[in-house]
Amino acid sequence: MKLRRRNWKSLRSVCTALTLAVGAAAVPTAATAAPGAERRVTSGWNDYSCKPSAAHPRPVVLVHGTLENSTSNWWAFAPYLVNRGYCVFSFDYGKLPGVPAFHGLGPVAKSAEELAGDVDKVLAATGAAKADIVGHSQGGMIPRQYMKFNGGAKKVNALVGLAPNNHGTTLSGITRLLDIVPGARGVISATAPGLTDQVVGSDFMKRLNEGGDTVPGVRYTVIATRYDEVVTPYETQFLSGPNVRNVTVQDLCPVDISMHLTVGTIDRVAFHEAANALDPAHATPANCASMVS
């Protein structure tokens, strides 16, 4: 009985560690927003009457990360794009019953099906033939599943991943506990499969990357930070294949200290480079000056 108690306590610790680490700063994102920020920052995006302009002919679909949602992840970046003339849309995916606000926990393959429906809705509303997608963390990887297995390749022009989990993560070594603590992997897979799907070596990751990282006809940009503590090693975020640009923000601005959360939510260097990826014909250098622009 004592052994069982110890195992249960260890299993509970693993579940807690994985949940907190994967969604490293979902709570700070909401907590640091100014009072009334949700009402203010949602203004201007998710406007289904928006029609893309000649300068920006494709709508941009934003895909949040694990334990985030369609507002908390994008309270800064969505207005950044709207102010530059884009039609911008975000949505929630991977919801679990009884878990409000913190999403991206359902099976990743199912989340990709949800993304497919959302892109279709956006294209129908805007009249555009294709969309561009920007995703953070898990949200930068789900579109690859959508394009490879759910017919999305013909509907996407460009994918920009901000700290995307493209090849599975070690979570700075924490995922080793899944195979050390008895029953840990099975319990987490049963309760929050979106977590174990993202672990390096998972069956999901093997299927996603089998046969190559990219699909024809789509432009890919990965924007990573050397200080990522969630998708580790950070180099595993990078893609191989044609039409791929892999960027490390410290190569653009050496003093940028963004970690996993901030590179996808508030880092203006990453924002600038993402905007370049959406409109490469009018790209301007992203550098340390981008932090205050």
N, C-alpha and C positions, 0 to 999 in steps of 0.2 A: 504493500500500500504506500509506503514512503517513497519507493521508487516511482510509482505512478504519480504521486503528487509532484515530485520533482520534475518528471517529464512534462506534466501539464503546465507547471509554472514556466518551464523552458519554452514550451510550445507557445504559450500566451505571449512570452517575451519576443519570440521570433515574429509572431503575427503583428505585434505592436511596432517592432522595429521596421519591418518591411513596409507597413502602411505609412508610418511617419516618414521614412526615408524616400519612398517613391514619390510621395506628394510633397516633398520637402518644405514647401512654403506656401501652400494653399491658404493656410490661415493667416500668415502675415500679409498676404496680398489683400485680403479683405480688411484686415485690421488696420492697415496703414492708409487705406483710402480715407479721404476727408469726409466728414459728416455730410450726408446727402449726396455722396459721390455717385451712387448707383443711379440716381435719377438724372444726374448731369451727364455722366459719361456714356450712357446708352443713347443719348440724343444723337441722331445722325446716322446710326447704323441699324441694320435690320429693318430698313425702309424698303418694303417690297414694291413701292411705286418708283424707286430709283431706276433710272435708265442710264446705262453706261454711255460715256461720251466718246467722241472720236479719239480723244487723247488717251483715254483709258477704256478700251472697248470691252473689257471682260470684268465681270463681277469678281470680287475676292471673297472666298469662303475661309473663315478662320476656324481652326479645330483645336480645342483646348487640350491641356495635358491631364495626367492622372490626378485625381482628387482636386481638380479645378472645375470651373464651369464656364459657360459662354460669356459671362460678364467679368468674373474675377480675373480671368487670364488676359482679357483684352481691354481693360478699362483705359489703358494708355495707348496701345497700338491701334485699336480700331479708330479712335478719333484722329490719330496721326495720319491714317490713310484717307479717312473721310475729308480731312482738311486739304488733302492733295487731289481731291476730285474723284475718288473711287467710290463705287457702290460696294458696300461691305456688309457681310452677313456672318453671324455666328450661331451655333446651336449647341444643345447639350446632348451627350451620348453616354452610353455605358452606365445608366442609372441602376442602382440596386434598391429594392423595396426598403423603405424605412431609413434610407440614407439621403437626407436632403442636402443640396448645395454641393456636395463633394462627389463628383461623377468620374467616369472613365474607369470603372471597376468591373464592368461586365466583360464577357469574352471579346477579344479584339476583333475576331472575325464578324461577330454580330454587330459590333460598333461600326465596322466598315460598311455593313449593309445599311445602317442608319445614315451614314454619311452619303451613301448613294442616293437615298431618298431626299436628303437635304439639298444636294447639288441639283437634282432634277427640279426641285421646287424653285430654286434660285434661277436656274436657266429658263424655266417656264415664265417666271415673273419678269425677268429682265429682257427676254428675247435674245439673249446671247447664245452662241453656238458652243462656247467653251467657257470654263471658269479657271481662275488661278486659285491655288490653295496655299495658305500659310498655316503651319501647325507647330505647336510647341510640344516637345517631349513625345509622349505617346501620340499626340496629335500630329506630329510630323512624320510618324511611321504609318498610321492607319491609312492615309491616302494611298500608300504603296500597295497595301492589301486591296483597297478599293479598285485601283487601276489594274492590278494583276488578275483579280478573281471576280470582280463585280462589274465589269464593263466600263470602268471609269477612264480608261486610257484615251478613248475617243472624245471625252468630255472635259479633259484637263489640258491646259496649255503649259502651265508651270507649277511646280511644287517647291515651296520654300520651307525647309525644316529648321526651326530654332531649337537647338539642342535635342535633335530627334533621337529616339531609341531605335536605331535601324538594325542593329545586329545583336540585341540583347545586352543586358547590363549585369555587372557583378555587384552593383550598389555598394561600391567601395569595400567589397569583400563580404557584405552582410548576407548575400544569397547563399554562401557556403553553409549557413545554418539550416537551410532547407533540407540538406542531406545529412546533417549531424543530429538534429533533434527529431526523434521518432514521430512520424505522422504529420510533420509540419507542412510539407508540400501538399499533401492530400487535403488538409483542412483549409489551407489558403486557396487552393484550386477550386474547392467546393464553394467557398464563401465569396471570394473576390478573384475570379479567374483572370481578370485584366491585369493583376499583379504578376502571377506566375507565368502568364503568356509572355511577359516581357523579360524574363530572366534569360541570361545567355544559355544557349543550348536547349531551350524549350522546343517542344514539337512545333509550336506555332512559328517560332523564329526559323526553324529549319525549313518549313514549307514556304515561308515568305521569301527567303533568300535563295532557295534552290533554283538554279538556272540563271542567276544573275540578279543584280540589284535594281535594274531599270527596265522600263518598257519603251518601245520606240515612240517617237513623236512628242515626248514630254521633256521640258527643260527642268533640271534639278539643281537646287542650291541648298547646301547645308551650311549653317552658321553655328559654330561651336565655340565653347570657351575652354581654355586649358584648366580652369578651376572648377569644372563640373564635378560635383560630388555625388550625383544621382545616376546619370548615364555614364558608366565607367567601364573600361578606360575611355576617355573622351574621343580618342581616335576611331573607336568603333562606330561613331555616329556618321563617319564619312562614307560616301557611296563610290562605287566604281562603275564605269560605263560611259557611253557617249552622252554628250549634252549635260555633263555634271560639273558643277563648280563647288569645291569644298573650301570653306573659309574659316579661319580661326580669328576671333575678334582681336586677340592680342597682336596678331600680325598687322592689323589695321591701326590699332591704338595700344601700344605696349603697357600703358598704365591702366587699362580697363581691367577691373578686378571682378567682373560679373561672374556669378556662379550659376547653377542650373536654373533657378527660378528667375533671377533678374535678367538673364540674357533673353528670356522669352516674354518678359512683362514690362521692363522699364529701361532697358539698355538702348540708348539712342544710337550707338554705333551699330548695333545689330539691326535696329529699325531702319537706319539709313541703307545698310547693305541689303536688307529685304526689299526696300523700295527700289533699289537698283535692279534687283532680280526680277521684279514685276515689270519694270520698264527699262530694259537694258539699253535701248536706243538713246535714252536721255540720262544715263547713269553719270553720277559725279562721284569723285573719290570719297569713301567713308574713312574718316580718321578721327583723331582725338577732338577736333573741332566739332564733330557731330554730336558730342556729348551735350553741347549747349545750343545746338541749332534747332 
